[in-house]
Amino acid sequence: MTDYATFLRELWKELLRQLVPDEVSVMSLGAKIAHEDAAFSVVYAAVFLAALIGVAASYIAGAWMGAPALARLFGRRWAARLRPGWGLGQREREYVGWVLAISVFIPVVRYLVPFAAGLYRLPLRQLLLFFLSSTFVWTLHYFLMGYWFPDELDALLAGVYQYRKITLVTAVVAAVSYITIRQYMRMKLWMGATSAKHRGELQKEPTA
């Protein structure tokens, strides 16, 4: 019993060193308990709980520290944008849930999204609604991979590193493309409004 308690204590220390457990740590823990006399459900519950604590901590950091700091740095204009809804349009808000769910499976992004959610005052209830289910699937997937194939851990980790590179490049390209298209549309609308205003002023000028 003492050895089991020591194992769980060391497990928690290892998990809490990270903001959110990553693929490598979750898979390694799955492989570790395959050779230990530890209950699968208890260890997995500890991993899942650590992931949720990391999400909540990142959200709180964004809500309590990130928003006030950025508001002081950029002024009231920035502070006015930090409101529920992420400052997005109606059409974009419809896809926030999908973004939250998918972001869990993207390395690095899963660390940033909860912080951004807190920064823009997204309700914690909505964040957990999507993050809870996707985090469960994500942690269980990698935990089982390590648990079922402990002898192939090195090959699995090599695949994870390759997956990280691919998903990060894809995420960066998608983000840059989205920002570029959004700025282009805003510029197009602004130029159209300016042109219409200019034509209206010309029509109002008296003719000689």
N, C-alpha and C positions, 0 to 999 in steps of 0.2 A: 504493500500500500504506500509506503514511504517512497519507494522508487517511482511509483506511478505519479504521485504528487510532485515529485522532483521533475519528472519528465514534462508534466503539464506546465509547471512553473517556467522551465527553460523554454518550452514552446511559446508561451506568452511573451517572454522577453524577446525572443527572436521575431515574433510577429509585430510587436509594438515598436521595434526599431524602425519600421517603415511606416509611412503615412497610410498607404494602402498596400496590402500584400500583392506582389507581382506574380507572373506566371511561374518564374523560376522557384520562388520560395514555396508557393502552394504545391507545385509538382514535387519538389524535394521533400516536403513534409509527408506527402502521400507515399513516396518511396520509403521514407524513414520508418513510418509505422508499419509498413509491410514486414519489416524485420524486428519489430518491437511487440511486446505483449501489451498492446494498448487498444482500447475500444475504438473502432472506426468512427462511430457516431459522435463520441465525445470529442475526439480530436478534430473531426470536421466541423462540429459546432463551434469549437474554439477558433478555427480558421475563418469561418463565416462571420462570427461575431467581431473578430478583429477587423475584417474588411468593412463591416458596417460602421464600426467605431471610427475607422479612418475616413469614411465618407462623411459622417456627421461632423467630425473635427474639421475637415476641409471646408464644409459648408459654413460652420460657425466662424471659422477664420475669415472667410469672405464677407460674411454678414457683419461681424463685430469689428474687425480690424481693417479689412481691405477697403470697404466702402468709405468709412470716415477718412482714412489716409488718402485715398484718391480724391475725395471731395476737397480736402484741404490743399492738396497738391494742384488740382486743376480748377478749383473754384466752384461757385454755385451752379454754373452751367453744366458741369459734369455731374454734380450732385442731383440735379433735376432729372438726369437720365437714369439714375439708379433707382428704378421703380419696378414694381411687379410687372412681369410680362417680358423681361429682358430687353425692353425698348424695341421690340420687334413689331412688325405689322401683323394684322389679323391672320393672313395666310401663313406667315412664318410661325406664328404661335401654335398653329395646328400640328406642326411637326416637331415641337419641342420634346414631346414624349418619346418619339422615335430616336431623336438625338441623344437623349439621356440613356435610353436602353442600349443603343449601339455603342456609345462611348465607353462603356465598361469593357468591351472587348478590344479596345484600341490602346496600346501601351502609351504612357505619358498622358494621353488625353483623359484617361480615367482619373488622373490626379487633378486635372485642371477644371473639369466640368463642375464638380461639386463646389469648388471655390467660386467659379463664375456664377453658379446658381445662387450662392449666398450673396455675392456682390450685387446682383440684380434683383435681390429680394424674392426669388422664386419660392413659393410656399414649400416648407420642408416636407409637408404631407405629399405634395406632388412629386418632389424629388424621390422620396422613398418608395412611392408607388411603382415607379419604373426601375429605380436602382435596386430595389429589394429583389425582384424577380430575376433581373438580368445578372446581378451579383451572385445569386444562388446558382444559376446555370453556369456562370463562368468559373466560380470556385470549385463546384462539384466536378466539372469537366476536367480541369487540370489536376485536381486532387485524385480523381480516379485513374487518370493516365499514369501518375506516379505510383499509385497503389497497385495497379494491375501489372505494370511493366517496370518494376524497380531495377531489373537487370539491364534494361535498355535506356536507363536514365540519361546517359551521355548523349546518345543519338537523339532522344527527345528534346533535350536542352538545346542541341545544335539546331534542331528544327524550330524551336521557339525563338532563338536569336534571329534566324532568317525571317521568321514571321514578323518579328518586331520591325526589322528594316523595311519590309514591304508595306506593312500597315502604316508606319510613320510617314514614309514617302507619299503614300496614297492620301493620307490625312492632310499633309501639308499642301499637296497639289490641289485637293478639293477645297481647302480653306482659302488658298490664294485665288482660285478660280471664282469662288463665291464672293469674296470681297471685291474682286475686280469687276465682276458683273454687276454687283449691287451699286458700286460707285459709278459705273458707266450709266446705269439706269437713272440714278439720282442726277447725274450731270445732264443727261438727256432731258429729263423733266424740267430741270432748272433752266436750261437753254430754251426749251419750248415756252416756258412761262415768260422768260425775259423777252423773247421774240414777239410773243403775243402782246405784251405790255407796250413794247416799242411801236408795234403796228397801231395799237389803240391811240397812242399819243400822236402819231402822225395823222391819223384820221381826224383828231380833234383840232389840229392846227387850221386856222382860217385860211382860206384860199384868197389870193390877190384878185 
